[in-house]
């Protein structure tokens, strides 16, 4: 609960987010680094925390699982996803189509619901893309482990 409140606070004060970009970029391929850098600073901080926790819990985690952890929310970078939109879409769930991607609140609900697919479509490495696609509804082992760790933050 405390980490969710801190994340909410940082939603309104992005300067408080301090992702370990150097560590993350050393883990990612050049193409993946571009996706990571396009992410909001708050999402990058969250992604690094998730990836590092995954490695703490599973020191044998393969590189593709760590990279998926770093990119699991990269689909949110397709359009600005403002703090109030994040809160509203978290409180109210709507079933919205994946395409076309809209502006305004409808687009925010699309990002909330479909960001795993949006992210996976942009990732070249099939194993990384699969884990990102599944991270909210895991099927594979590493998607399950990523989901477990992501839920802690």
Backbone bond lengths (Angstrom), bond angles and torsions (degrees), N, CA, C in turn:
res aa  C-N    CA-C-N  psi(-1)  N-CA   C-N-CA  omega(-1)  CA-C   N-CA-C  phi
1 X - - - 1.440 - - 1.533 110.73 -
2 X 1.346 116.42 -44.20 1.452 120.65 -178.28 1.526 110.72 -61.30
3 X 1.345 117.46 -41.33 1.466 119.49 -179.24 1.524 111.06 -67.00
4 X 1.327 117.80 -32.63 1.472 120.46 177.18 1.532 110.55 -68.74
5 X 1.332 117.50 -36.56 1.464 120.22 177.23 1.529 110.74 -67.57
6 X 1.329 116.80 -39.98 1.459 120.25 177.00 1.520 110.20 -63.47
7 X 1.329 116.47 -39.75 1.459 120.52 178.40 1.530 110.69 -65.27
8 X 1.321 116.87 -38.66 1.464 121.17 177.08 1.535 109.92 -62.68
9 X 1.330 116.69 -44.62 1.459 120.99 178.38 1.538 110.39 -58.75
10 X 1.317 116.48 -45.60 1.461 120.53 -178.94 1.521 111.68 -67.87
11 X 1.324 117.52 -22.58 1.466 120.20 176.57 1.517 110.22 -59.52
12 X 1.322 116.30 -33.07 1.460 120.79 -178.94 1.523 112.93 -96.17
13 X 1.327 117.19 -13.89 1.466 121.38 -178.57 1.533 108.07 -131.51
14 X 1.328 117.19 76.24 1.465 119.84 -175.16 1.524 113.94 -60.61
15 X 1.314 118.47 -23.63 1.464 120.75 179.68 1.527 111.77 -63.85
16 X 1.331 117.39 -18.94 1.470 121.54 179.25 1.535 111.94 -77.88
17 X 1.308 117.22 -17.06 1.468 120.82 179.31 1.522 109.40 -77.90
18 X 1.326 115.69 132.25 1.452 121.05 -178.87 1.527 109.81 -135.72
19 X 1.320 116.38 78.39 1.466 118.31 -179.85 1.529 110.86 -70.42
20 X 1.313 115.78 151.18 1.464 121.29 175.40 1.529 107.42 -87.30
21 X 1.332 114.80 73.86 1.464 120.34 -175.74 1.524 112.51 -62.22
22 X 1.317 118.25 -36.32 1.464 120.17 -179.53 1.521 110.55 -60.95
23 X 1.328 116.92 -45.41 1.464 120.65 178.41 1.523 110.15 -62.30
24 X 1.335 116.40 -47.62 1.465 120.89 -177.15 1.527 110.96 -61.25
25 X 1.312 117.03 -47.05 1.461 120.29 -177.01 1.529 111.76 -65.35
26 X 1.323 117.54 -28.94 1.465 120.76 176.60 1.530 111.48 -69.68
27 X 1.331 117.43 -23.28 1.464 122.01 -179.61 1.529 112.86 -86.22
28 X 1.323 117.08 -22.91 1.464 122.31 -169.92 1.522 112.85 -98.25
29 X 1.338 115.70 153.27 1.460 120.61 171.27 1.524 108.23 -72.95
30 X 1.319 116.85 170.23 1.464 121.24 -179.40 1.530 111.23 -59.91
31 X 1.338 117.59 -44.89 1.465 120.90 179.28 1.525 111.05 -64.42
32 X 1.322 116.61 -41.58 1.468 120.91 178.81 1.521 111.28 -66.89
33 X 1.325 116.78 -35.33 1.469 120.77 179.04 1.527 110.81 -61.37
34 X 1.316 117.45 -36.62 1.471 120.62 177.81 1.529 110.42 -64.37
35 X 1.317 117.11 -41.11 1.469 120.59 177.54 1.526 110.45 -65.01
36 X 1.318 116.03 -43.58 1.467 120.96 179.93 1.526 110.58 -61.49
37 X 1.337 117.46 -47.26 1.463 120.84 -177.46 1.523 112.45 -65.93
38 X 1.334 117.48 -23.65 1.465 120.81 178.19 1.524 111.94 -76.34
39 X 1.329 117.08 -14.30 1.457 121.19 -178.83 1.527 110.75 -73.21
40 X 1.316 115.84 151.36 1.458 122.59 174.45 1.534 108.64 -60.56
41 X 1.315 116.61 145.50 1.465 121.94 -178.41 1.536 111.31 -54.51
42 X 1.319 117.27 -36.74 1.474 120.62 -179.56 1.521 111.05 -69.29
43 X 1.320 116.68 -37.46 1.461 119.75 177.12 1.523 111.11 -70.62
44 X 1.339 116.73 -34.29 1.470 119.26 176.56 1.516 110.63 -65.93
45 X 1.327 117.26 -42.11 1.465 119.81 177.97 1.531 110.38 -60.35
46 X 1.321 116.00 -46.22 1.470 120.70 178.25 1.529 110.17 -59.80
47 X 1.326 117.09 -45.39 1.461 121.29 -178.02 1.528 111.80 -61.24
48 X 1.325 116.84 -42.05 1.472 120.20 179.00 1.518 110.15 -64.90
49 X 1.318 117.60 -42.20 1.473 120.36 178.33 1.530 110.49 -60.25
50 X 1.321 116.04 -44.15 1.463 120.59 -179.65 1.527 110.06 -64.29
51 X 1.322 117.01 -45.87 1.469 120.31 -178.83 1.534 111.65 -63.28
52 X 1.315 116.72 -42.81 1.471 119.58 179.62 1.525 111.04 -67.18
53 X 1.329 117.39 -38.75 1.470 120.05 177.26 1.531 110.83 -65.87
54 X 1.318 116.43 -38.48 1.467 120.44 176.65 1.530 109.52 -58.62
55 X 1.329 116.72 -44.12 1.466 120.54 179.02 1.531 112.18 -68.55
56 X 1.321 117.83 -34.74 1.469 120.17 176.46 1.523 109.99 -62.78
57 X 1.306 115.38 -46.84 1.463 120.81 -176.59 1.528 112.33 -75.15
58 X 1.326 116.38 -34.97 1.471 121.75 -177.15 1.525 108.98 -130.38
59 X 1.323 117.63 78.70 1.469 120.64 -177.03 1.529 113.39 -59.10
60 X 1.327 116.36 -19.86 1.464 120.72 179.17 1.528 112.41 -89.64
61 X 1.321 117.76 10.24 1.465 121.18 -177.79 1.526 110.03 -56.57
62 X 1.322 116.86 130.21 1.461 119.07 178.15 1.531 110.67 -69.69
63 X 1.310 115.46 157.44 1.461 121.56 -178.30 1.523 111.65 -54.61
64 X 1.326 117.98 -39.96 1.467 119.47 -177.70 1.526 111.76 -64.40
65 X 1.332 118.42 -30.23 1.471 120.97 178.17 1.528 110.75 -73.38
66 X 1.317 116.81 -39.09 1.470 120.71 177.86 1.525 109.58 -66.06
67 X 1.319 116.58 -42.78 1.458 120.29 178.75 1.526 110.70 -64.52
68 X 1.324 117.45 -38.00 1.471 120.23 176.11 1.522 110.59 -63.53
69 X 1.323 116.86 -38.71 1.471 119.81 177.92 1.527 110.35 -62.53
70 X 1.316 116.68 -39.67 1.461 120.13 179.61 1.529 112.35 -69.16
71 X 1.320 117.05 -25.60 1.464 121.23 -175.88 1.522 113.67 -109.47
72 X 1.330 118.92 4.70 1.463 119.75 -169.78 1.525 113.85 -60.22
73 X 1.315 118.95 -24.18 1.466 121.09 178.26 1.526 113.04 -110.12
74 X 1.329 117.89 17.92 1.468 119.81 -176.76 1.528 112.39 -65.56
75 X 1.318 118.57 -19.44 1.457 121.06 176.73 1.512 113.48 -66.69
76 X 1.322 116.94 -18.36 1.470 120.64 177.70 1.523 111.62 -72.28
77 X 1.326 117.45 -13.44 1.463 121.29 -176.42 1.534 113.10 -83.81
78 X 1.311 118.34 2.48 1.464 120.33 -179.22 1.522 112.89 -68.68
79 X 1.304 117.12 -26.27 1.463 122.04 178.34 1.519 106.88 -152.58
80 X 1.321 117.58 159.13 1.468 117.92 175.45 1.525 110.03 -57.64
81 X 1.313 115.50 137.02 1.463 122.31 -177.59 1.522 105.43 -127.59
82 X 1.303 115.72 87.52 1.462 123.88 -169.84 1.531 112.87 -71.79
83 X 1.340 116.51 154.86 1.470 120.00 -177.39 1.527 114.33 -53.32
84 X 1.313 117.81 -46.47 1.470 118.76 -179.08 1.520 111.64 -65.52
85 X 1.339 116.73 -34.46 1.462 119.88 175.86 1.532 110.43 -64.80
86 X 1.328 116.15 -42.42 1.472 119.99 179.48 1.527 110.74 -60.01
87 X 1.317 116.27 -42.33 1.463 120.27 -178.61 1.519 110.11 -68.44
88 X 1.318 116.85 -48.23 1.460 120.97 -178.67 1.523 111.89 -61.14
89 X 1.333 116.76 -45.09 1.468 119.30 -179.32 1.526 111.50 -70.29
90 X 1.326 116.70 -21.80 1.461 119.79 174.93 1.519 112.20 -77.36
91 X 1.314 116.37 -29.97 1.469 120.72 -179.22 1.520 112.91 -83.92
92 X 1.321 116.05 -34.91 1.461 121.09 -176.03 1.521 108.78 -120.45
93 X 1.298 116.25 122.67 1.453 120.99 -178.51 1.528 110.25 -98.96
94 X 1.324 115.62 127.39 1.457 121.65 176.00 1.517 108.69 -124.62
95 X 1.321 116.24 145.00 1.454 121.14 173.81 1.522 107.20 -90.85
96 X 1.328 116.91 112.94 1.459 121.88 -176.43 1.531 109.33 -126.02
97 X 1.332 116.99 150.40 1.470 120.03 179.35 1.522 111.39 -69.60
98 X 1.317 115.98 154.13 1.464 120.79 -179.53 1.528 111.84 -72.98
99 X 1.314 117.90 -32.44 1.465 122.30 -179.48 1.512 110.35 -137.33
100 X 1.312 117.13 154.06 1.465 127.44 -8.02 1.525 110.35 -74.23
101 X 1.325 115.55 153.89 1.457 120.71 179.08 1.528 108.97 -74.21
102 X 1.315 116.76 123.69 1.459 122.76 -176.42 1.519 112.03 -97.17
103 X 1.317 115.02 167.01 1.461 122.06 171.64 1.523 107.76 -91.40
104 X 1.310 116.85 175.11 1.452 121.34 174.91 1.525 113.10 69.20
105 X 1.331 115.29 -159.27 1.466 120.54 -175.24 1.519 113.17 -63.98
106 X 1.324 117.60 -36.25 1.463 119.02 178.05 1.527 109.92 -59.99
107 X 1.314 116.73 -42.38 1.459 121.03 176.60 1.522 112.22 -63.27
108 X 1.315 116.62 -36.41 1.469 120.15 177.67 1.524 110.46 -63.78
109 X 1.335 117.04 -41.67 1.467 119.38 177.55 1.529 110.73 -66.12
110 X 1.324 116.51 -35.67 1.463 119.07 177.00 1.527 110.46 -63.87
111 X 1.325 116.99 -44.06 1.468 120.53 178.36 1.524 109.67 -60.54
112 X 1.308 117.10 -46.65 1.468 121.68 -179.43 1.530 110.91 -57.51
113 X 1.310 116.09 -48.65 1.458 120.85 -174.35 1.525 113.52 -77.90
114 X 1.323 117.12 -37.72 1.467 120.27 -169.41 1.523 115.18 -112.72
115 X 1.353 119.21 7.94 1.464 118.67 -176.96 1.521 113.86 -58.10
116 X 1.341 120.89 -31.31 1.464 117.81 176.76 1.545 112.12 -61.95
117 X 1.313 116.60 -41.40 1.470 120.18 179.43 1.530 110.74 -70.79
118 X 1.334 117.11 -42.65 1.467 119.91 177.82 1.527 110.54 -57.71
119 X 1.317 116.29 -43.15 1.461 120.02 179.27 1.515 112.06 -66.86
120 X 1.324 116.72 -46.85 1.462 121.17 -177.77 1.525 111.70 -59.95
121 X 1.315 116.83 -36.07 1.468 120.59 -179.91 1.528 112.32 -65.26
122 X 1.318 117.12 -19.42 1.470 121.05 -176.62 1.534 112.61 -98.35
123 X 1.322 117.14 -6.98 1.465 121.79 -175.32 1.522 109.65 -97.34
124 X 1.323 116.78 129.90 1.462 121.82 -176.15 1.529 113.23 -78.45
125 X 1.316 117.78 -38.28 1.467 122.52 -176.14 1.534 109.55 -73.77
126 X 1.339 119.18 116.99 1.469 121.55 -175.19 1.533 114.66 -58.40
127 X 1.325 118.74 -39.40 1.466 120.37 -179.23 1.526 111.28 -67.46
128 X 1.309 117.07 -40.04 1.465 121.28 178.32 1.524 109.21 -66.85
129 X 1.328 116.61 -45.96 1.466 121.20 -179.62 1.528 111.64 -59.95
130 X 1.331 117.28 -40.88 1.470 120.35 -179.79 1.525 111.58 -61.75
131 X 1.315 116.86 -45.20 1.462 120.65 -179.03 1.535 110.18 -65.31
132 X 1.327 116.94 -43.55 1.470 120.39 178.10 1.529 109.54 -60.45
133 X 1.331 117.20 -44.58 1.463 121.83 -179.54 1.529 111.58 -60.20
134 X 1.320 116.24 -36.93 1.471 121.81 -174.61 1.529 114.14 -91.57
135 X 1.314 119.98 -3.19 1.461 119.15 -165.11 1.524 115.05 -63.06
136 X 1.310 119.66 -18.12 1.471 120.65 174.12 1.526 112.08 -96.48
137 X 1.312 116.91 -25.10 1.471 123.17 179.80 1.524 107.84 -132.96
138 X 1.341 116.15 73.48 1.464 119.87 -170.70 1.525 114.16 -69.64
139 X 1.315 113.36 142.91 1.456 122.45 173.94 1.531 108.67 -120.39
140 X 1.330 116.41 -50.24 1.462 121.30 -178.11 1.535 110.69 -77.28
141 X 1.322 115.43 160.50 1.465 121.60 -177.85 1.526 112.39 -56.86
142 X 1.339 117.58 -49.79 1.464 118.72 -175.54 1.519 112.16 -73.29
143 X 1.313 117.82 -26.67 1.476 119.50 172.99 1.525 109.58 -68.61
144 X 1.330 117.20 -37.74 1.466 120.61 177.00 1.528 110.46 -63.39
145 X 1.319 115.97 -43.59 1.462 119.98 179.87 1.528 111.33 -66.95
146 X 1.327 117.00 -39.76 1.464 120.16 176.46 1.518 110.16 -63.30
147 X 1.306 117.64 -44.66 1.468 121.77 179.09 1.530 110.90 -58.77
148 X 1.309 115.96 -44.19 1.477 121.58 179.52 1.527 111.06 -58.50
149 X 1.315 116.90 -46.71 1.457 121.54 -178.93 1.531 111.05 -71.50
150 X 1.324 116.75 -42.10 1.472 121.01 179.18 1.518 111.62 -58.88
151 X 1.311 117.79 -36.03 1.471 122.43 -179.55 1.529 111.98 -64.85
152 X 1.322 117.79 -21.57 1.467 121.32 179.60 1.526 111.90 -73.43
153 X 1.320 116.49 -19.34 1.461 120.82 -177.16 1.506 109.45 -112.04
